[in-house]
Amino acid sequence: MPRLPCDEDPALRAHLRSLRLEKGLSERTVDSYRRDLTQFAAFLAERGKSLMEGSAEDAREFLATGLWKPATRARKTAAIRSFYRRAVLADLLESDPTKHLPGPRLESALPRTLTVKEVERLLAVPKAGPRGLRDRALLETLYGAGLRASEVLALRLQDIDFDVGFVRAVGKGDKERVVPLGRKALEALRIYTARGRPSLGKPGTLKAPELFLNARGRRLSRQGLHLIIKTCARQAGLPDDVSAHTLRHSFATHLLEGGADLRAVQEMLGHADLSTTQIYTHVSTAHLQKVYRDAHPRARSG
């Protein structure tokens, strides 16, 4: 079988199109799968094979060659499996060579969360001025609605319902969801949109339609968001690895500790599967154990 450059392989192009249109995967995930399969195709080419000629042994050796983190290796395994599974469904192959390919075991690490007091310290850092008002509104929205970094950066003015107290977010697979916003977040957003956002960018220049802008009036980038959180965390005396994801984890954990229903938290986070949300029950279980030890007369020592 003649070998084609990966980008010209019709089976791969059809597979990526299927992931995007039929499976509804995000562009970021599709791009990751494209890179993974391109790497695997290059590995096979060195062995004189095309993607359609790959075997389970080829896949195992490919996955063993890279010094990848377990999560990255798991994604590459999923990318390879999905390609051959679709090839069988499209009658391009008689059987799936990776059907019994074992996936790497992932360590189930609990997500880092901040305490309520740590979150309060973080949210108290931004000061007055256009950028300070933006940063406060940004942090309040991330923690107040548990949004992903990509979701908060894509927000537009019309996505905030100030009357009802909701934010409309577009998550993975272009799925929309509506999440409540608390009083503090709404107040910070009102002040930012009234006094902060209009002052970002040069007077008279056309601003980007997104809610959160940089100093030039353009859409705030992921790098800009990362820098804002890191700077505020450092000023609040918090760990260096605080991120948008940390605030999302804290949002979910604090809701569960406050008695929120797991399925309601699942919906607010935009998780397709309840099992993804259940990781937060481990965190809140630790909180419950502490409450029990501190409160129950038969749990206290002495």
C-alpha positions in Angstrom: 0.0 0.0 0.0 1.5 3.4 -1.0 2.3 5.7 1.9 0.9 9.2 1.8 1.9 12.2 3.9 -0.3 12.2 7.0 -2.3 15.3 6.0 -3.1 13.7 2.6 -4.3 10.4 4.0 -8.0 10.3 3.1 -8.8 7.8 5.9 -7.2 10.2 8.5 -9.0 13.2 7.1 -12.3 11.4 7.2 -11.7 10.3 10.7 -10.9 13.8 12.0 -13.9 15.1 10.2 -16.0 12.5 11.9 -14.6 13.4 15.3 -15.6 17.0 14.8 -19.0 16.7 13.1 -20.4 13.4 14.3 -18.7 13.0 17.8 -18.9 16.7 18.5 -15.3 16.9 19.9 -13.8 20.3 20.4 -11.2 21.7 18.0 -8.6 21.4 20.6 -9.3 17.7 21.1 -9.3 17.1 17.3 -6.0 18.9 17.0 -4.5 16.8 19.7 -5.7 13.6 18.0 -4.3 14.9 14.7 -0.9 15.4 16.3 -1.0 12.0 18.0 -1.9 10.2 14.8 0.6 12.2 12.8 3.3 11.0 15.2 2.1 7.4 15.0 2.1 7.7 11.1 5.7 8.9 11.2 6.6 6.0 13.5 5.0 3.5 11.1 6.6 5.2 8.0 10.0 4.4 9.5 8.9 0.7 9.5 7.7 0.9 5.9 4.1 0.9 6.8 1.1 3.2 6.4 -1.5 3.9 9.0 -3.8 1.3 7.6 -1.1 -1.3 8.0 -0.4 -0.7 11.7 -0.7 -3.5 14.2 -1.2 -3.8 17.9 2.5 -4.5 18.3 3.3 -1.3 16.4 1.0 0.7 18.7 2.4 -0.8 21.8 6.0 0.0 20.7 5.1 3.5 19.7 3.4 4.2 23.1 6.4 2.8 24.9 8.9 5.0 23.0 7.8 8.4 24.3 8.6 9.9 27.7 5.0 11.0 28.0 3.0 11.7 31.1 0.3 9.0 31.8 -2.5 11.3 30.7 -0.7 12.1 27.4 -0.1 8.4 26.8 -3.7 7.6 27.5 -4.9 10.3 25.0 -2.6 8.9 22.3 -3.9 5.4 23.0 -7.5 6.7 22.6 -6.5 8.5 19.4 -5.1 5.4 17.9 -8.0 3.2 19.0 -10.5 5.6 17.7 -8.9 5.7 14.2 -8.9 1.9 13.8 -12.4 1.6 15.3 -13.7 4.0 12.7 -11.7 2.3 9.9 -13.6 -1.0 10.7 -17.0 0.8 10.8 -16.2 2.4 7.4 -15.3 -1.0 5.9 -11.7 0.1 5.4 -10.4 -2.7 7.6 -11.8 -6.2 8.3 -10.7 -6.1 12.0 -9.5 -3.6 14.5 -5.8 -4.4 15.3 -6.0 -2.4 18.5 -9.1 -3.9 19.9 -7.3 -5.5 22.8 -4.7 -2.8 23.2 -4.4 -2.1 27.0 -4.6 1.5 28.1 -2.1 2.9 30.7 -3.3 3.1 34.2 -3.9 6.7 35.3 -3.1 7.8 38.8 -6.3 9.2 40.3 -4.9 12.4 41.8 -7.4 14.6 43.7 -7.7 18.1 42.3 -6.1 20.9 44.2 -8.6 23.2 45.8 -8.4 26.4 47.8 -10.1 26.9 51.1 -12.9 29.5 51.3 -10.5 31.9 53.2 -7.8 31.4 50.5 -10.3 32.3 47.8 -11.4 35.4 49.7 -7.7 36.5 49.9 -7.3 35.9 46.2 -10.5 37.9 45.3 -9.4 40.8 47.5 -6.1 41.3 45.6 -7.3 43.3 42.5 -7.5 47.0 43.1 -9.2 50.0 41.4 -8.6 51.0 37.8 -9.7 49.4 34.6 -7.4 46.4 34.8 -8.1 45.8 38.5 -11.9 45.9 37.9 -11.4 43.5 35.1 -9.3 41.1 37.2 -11.8 41.1 40.1 -14.7 40.4 37.7 -12.7 37.7 36.0 -11.8 35.9 39.2 -15.3 36.3 40.7 -16.7 34.8 37.5 -14.3 31.8 37.4 -15.0 31.0 41.0 -18.6 32.0 41.0 -19.6 29.9 38.0 -16.9 27.2 37.9 -16.1 28.0 34.2 -13.2 26.6 32.3 -10.5 29.0 31.1 -11.7 28.7 27.4 -15.3 29.3 28.5 -14.6 32.5 30.4 -12.4 33.9 27.6 -15.2 33.3 25.1 -17.9 35.1 27.1 -19.6 38.1 25.5 -21.6 40.9 27.1 -24.9 39.3 26.1 -24.0 36.0 27.9 -24.5 37.7 31.3 -28.1 38.0 32.5 -27.8 40.6 35.2 -31.6 40.5 35.9 -31.9 36.8 36.5 -28.3 36.2 37.7 -27.1 33.7 35.2 -24.1 33.3 32.8 -24.4 31.4 29.5 -21.3 29.3 28.7 -20.4 27.2 25.7 -18.3 24.2 26.8 -16.8 21.1 25.2 -18.4 20.0 22.0 -20.1 23.4 21.7 -22.6 22.4 24.4 -24.3 25.4 26.0 -25.2 25.5 29.6 -26.6 28.2 32.0 -24.9 28.6 35.4 -26.1 30.8 38.3 -24.0 33.7 39.4 -23.8 35.0 42.9 -24.3 38.5 44.2 -20.6 39.2 44.5 -19.8 38.1 41.0 -22.7 40.0 39.5 -21.7 43.2 41.4 -18.1 42.8 40.1 -19.3 42.3 36.6 -21.6 45.3 36.7 -18.8 47.6 37.9 -16.4 46.2 35.3 -18.8 46.6 32.4 -19.7 50.1 33.5 -16.3 51.6 34.5 -13.6 49.1 33.6 -14.2 47.7 30.2 -15.0 51.0 28.5 -11.5 52.3 29.5 -9.6 49.3 28.1 -8.1 50.1 24.7 -7.5 53.5 23.0 -10.5 55.9 22.9 -12.4 55.6 19.6 -11.0 52.2 18.7 -13.3 49.2 18.0 -13.2 46.8 20.9 -13.4 43.0 20.6 -16.9 41.6 21.3 -15.7 39.4 24.2 -16.5 40.4 27.7 -12.9 40.3 29.1 -10.4 42.4 27.2 -6.7 43.1 27.5 -5.2 46.6 27.9 -5.5 47.2 24.1 -9.2 46.4 24.0 -8.7 43.0 22.3 -9.9 39.7 23.5 -7.9 38.5 26.6 -5.7 35.6 25.7 -5.2 32.4 27.6 -1.6 33.5 28.5 -3.0 36.8 29.8 -5.6 35.0 31.9 -2.8 32.7 33.3 -0.6 35.7 34.1 -3.5 37.5 35.9 -4.2 34.5 38.1 -0.6 33.8 38.9 0.1 37.4 39.8 -2.9 37.7 42.1 -2.2 34.3 43.7 1.4 35.4 44.4 0.2 38.7 46.0 -2.3 36.7 48.1 0.5 34.4 49.3 -1.0 31.3 47.6 0.8 28.4 45.9 2.4 28.9 42.5 0.3 26.4 40.8 -3.1 28.2 41.3 -4.9 28.3 38.0 -8.3 28.7 36.4 -8.8 25.0 37.0 -8.0 25.5 40.7 -10.9 27.9 40.9 -13.2 25.5 39.0 -12.2 22.7 41.4 -12.8 25.0 44.4 -16.2 26.0 43.1 -17.3 22.4 42.9 -15.8 21.4 46.2 -17.3 24.3 48.1 -20.7 23.6 46.6 -20.6 20.0 47.7 -19.3 20.9 51.2 -22.3 23.3 51.4 -24.7 20.5 50.7 -25.3 20.9 46.9 -26.6 17.9 45.0 -24.0 16.1 43.0 -26.1 16.1 39.8 -26.7 19.8 40.1 -22.9 20.3 40.4 -22.5 18.0 37.4 -24.8 20.2 35.3 -23.2 23.5 36.4 -19.7 22.1 35.5 -20.9 20.9 32.2 -19.7 17.3 32.7 -21.3 14.8 30.3 -20.7 11.9 32.7 -21.5 11.9 36.5 -18.4 9.9 37.2 -16.3 12.9 36.1 -17.9 15.0 38.8 -17.6 12.2 41.5 -13.9 13.0 42.0 -15.0 16.0 44.0 -16.9 13.7 46.4 -13.5 12.5 47.6 -12.5 16.0 48.5 -15.7 16.8 50.3 -15.5 13.5 52.1 -12.2 14.6 53.6 -14.0 17.7 54.8 -16.9 15.7 56.3 -14.4 13.5 58.1 -12.8 16.6 59.7 -16.2 17.9 60.7 -17.0 14.5 62.2 -13.7 14.3 64.2 -14.2 17.8 65.5 -17.9 17.5 66.4 -18.7 13.9 67.4 -18.1 13.1 71.1 -16.9 9.5 70.4 -14.4 10.7 67.7 -12.5 13.1 69.9 -9.4 11.9 71.6 -8.8 12.2 75.4 
